[in-house]
Amino acid sequence: MFDVINSGKKKFEVRIEDDCKFNEGDILILKEFEDNKFTGRELRKEITFILRTKECGFLKEDDINKYGFSILSLK
C-alpha cells in the first residue's frame, strides 16, 4: 500500500480515531513495513479533510464502538 500512496494514486487513509485526535493541516508520517520490519522509507502527507464516523465493516467492532475512526484526505 505504501507504493500506491507514494505514487499519488491513493489519496486517503482510514484510521481508528483513538487518542491521536487528527486535525486538518496535521502532517501524517507514514512508515513502510515489510515482514513486520520498518524498511526506512517514510512519507509525510498533509491531512486536508477528515470524515469522522462509526460506520464501517472492515475494522474490529469493539474498536469502532470505543473510538470510531477517521478517513483522512491526503495531499
N, C-alpha and C positions, 0 to 999 in steps of 0.2 A: 504494500500500500504506500510505502514511503516514496517510491519512484512515481506513482500516479500523482501524488501531491507535488512532488518536485517538478514534474513536467507541466503543472498548471491545470491538468485535466480535472482533478478533484479539488474543489474549492470550498469544502465544508468538512466539519469534524463533529462527531457525536460523542458526547462525554457525559458521564454521571455528574450531576451538579455538585455533589458533596460540598466540601468546605472551601473550594478554590474561589468561589464567587467571581466567575469570569465577568468582565465588563468590556463593552465596545472600546476599542483603542488599545486594549492589552495586547502584548506580544506573547503568542503561544510558541514555546520551543518544543519541536517535535524531534525525537531522537530515534534513529533506526536501530532495531534489534533483530538479530538473526540467531537462531538456535539459542535463544534466551541470553544472548550476549550483545552488549552495545557495540556497534560497528565503528563508532566515532563520527558518523555522519549525522548532522542535525540541520533542521530548517527553522527559521524564525518567520512566523506568519502573524500579521496583524488581524485581530478579531474585528470584523466590520459590522456584524449583526448577530444577535443572539435570539433564538427561539427557545423559550423555556416551556416545557410541557411534561406531563407524566404519561403520555400515550405512546407506547412503543412495544413491539412484540419480540424484540431480539435481545433484551437485557434481562437480568435477573429481576423477577417481580419484587422481591424483598428490597433490592436496591432502588428500584423505581419508586416504590411506595415510600421509602425512607427519604430519598434525596430528590427524586425527579431527575431530569437530565437536560442537557443543553445541546442544541445544534448550533455550531459556530460557523459563520460565514467567514472565509479567509481571503486575504488579499496578498 
